[in-house]
Amino acid sequence: MPALPIPDHEMLKAWLEQYQIEYYLCSSCEGLHLPQLQDMNGIYDAKIEIEGDFVYCSASIELRPTGVMPAHAELGRLNAHYPTLKIFVEMVDDTLPRLVMCHNLAIRPGIEEAQFIYFVRDCMEQMEQVANDVKKMGVIFYPEEDVEAPSPTMMH
């Protein structure tokens, strides 16, 4: 039985291109960013990357600061409803809080092209569904919300 290939970034790019899954490279990381997910209202970042012996598919949604507690309260339900994804809230001092979704696939034993494509499509589908669920919760931060409302005119 022939050994399965252990993919590198070049092989992942070739597979994505072959199956017409759009991606782009950015200058700040080695991830293959997925515009199909990033174009969804609310998804801030979505990418595929190799880290160690795994390929990761991850996406994040920026949350309103007041949406952290309601989002955190829903984590149990979301993780139970989407069992292949790991969903958690990430809070870093200098950025908005984010709901992060990720899934991984071990590549050390080798993987087939069809297995990788199934993994990517399944991740994208589930992440779209999570984004729609989170949107219904009303906790997503939209950049246009950041614009300050004009101050009311003072009356004497």
Secondary structure, DSSP 8 states (H G I E B T S, - for coil): --------HHHHHHHHHHTT---EE-SS-S-EE-HHHHTSTTEEEEEEEEETTEEEEEEEEEB-GGGHHHHHHTHHHHHHHSTTSEEEEE--TTS--EEEEEEEEE-TT---HHHHHHHHHHHHHHHHHHHHHHHHHT-B--GGGGS---------
